[in-house]
């Protein structure tokens, strides 16, 4: 599974809140469960742990996972670094991080990046901004499958807002940010070569 922007943290929140009413009355017409935060089951999530849900409808966040409001990074210096992996020992992260640069220009989204302290220890942080303590690109195993979460909305539109015109992809043929998306689209087609014995 590949997800970006708010699909990443909202997916894990939904899994953790299974069977718990976390919606405030303005959204579903009835009250949320009393003290619902204590009923959250982090064992059901893919990537995140110990997050706190945002109760206020006036705050444009779902939880403490996202770093958008905590970021102090100016547009000009907003970059994240991809980690380097060995194709022999780590073929999947190697494929997912394959790019022509290790430094990728950052971009915003409803969920821009993830608080590294709220990522489970078995999840691989493949792209991060160490200065800010945030992860941008993560990968892990769940059951018999894999997942990759990528923070931000549009790699070539720094602050893409609802109603903005779509990005013309042909204008960005060498986009490192879009390359990561493409890696995830092509990844399922990869086949392991049979080794000579």
Rosetta blueprint (number, residue, H / E / L):
1 X L
2 X E
3 X E
4 X E
5 X L
6 X H
7 X H
8 X H
9 X H
10 X H
11 X H
12 X H
13 X H
14 X H
15 X H
16 X H
17 X L
18 X L
19 X L
20 X L
21 X L
22 X L
23 X L
24 X L
25 X H
26 X H
27 X H
28 X H
29 X L
30 X L
31 X L
32 X L
33 X L
34 X L
35 X L
36 X H
37 X H
38 X H
39 X H
40 X L
41 X L
42 X H
43 X H
44 X H
45 X L
46 X L
47 X L
48 X E
49 X L
50 X L
51 X L
52 X L
53 X E
54 X L
55 X L
56 X L
57 X L
58 X L
59 X L
60 X L
61 X L
62 X L
63 X E
64 X L
65 X L
66 X E
67 X L
68 X H
69 X H
70 X H
71 X L
72 X L
73 X L
74 X L
75 X H
76 X H
77 X H
78 X L
79 X E
80 X E
81 X E
82 X E
83 X L
84 X L
85 X L
86 X L
87 X L
88 X L
89 X L
90 X L
91 X H
92 X H
93 X H
94 X H
95 X H
96 X H
97 X H
98 X L
99 X L
100 X L
101 X L
102 X L
103 X E
104 X E
105 X E
106 X L
107 X L
108 X L
109 X L
110 X L
111 X L
112 X L
113 X L
114 X E
115 X E
116 X H
117 X H
118 X H
119 X E
120 X L
121 X L
122 X L
123 X L
124 X E
125 X E
126 X E
127 X E
128 X E
129 X E
130 X L
131 X L
132 X L
133 X L
134 X E
135 X E
136 X E
137 X E
138 X E
139 X E
140 X E
141 X E
142 X E
143 X L
144 X L
145 X E
146 X E
147 X E
148 X E
149 X E
150 X E
151 X L
152 X L
153 X L
154 X L
155 X L
156 X L
157 X L
158 X L
159 X L
160 X L
161 X L
162 X L
163 X L
164 X L
165 X L
166 X L
167 X L
168 X L
169 X H
170 X H
171 X H
172 X L
173 X L
174 X L
175 X L
176 X H
177 X H
178 X H
179 X H
180 X H
181 X H
182 X H
183 X H
184 X H
185 X H
186 X H
187 X H
188 X L
189 X L
190 X L
191 X L
192 X L
193 X L
194 X L
195 X L
196 X L
197 X L
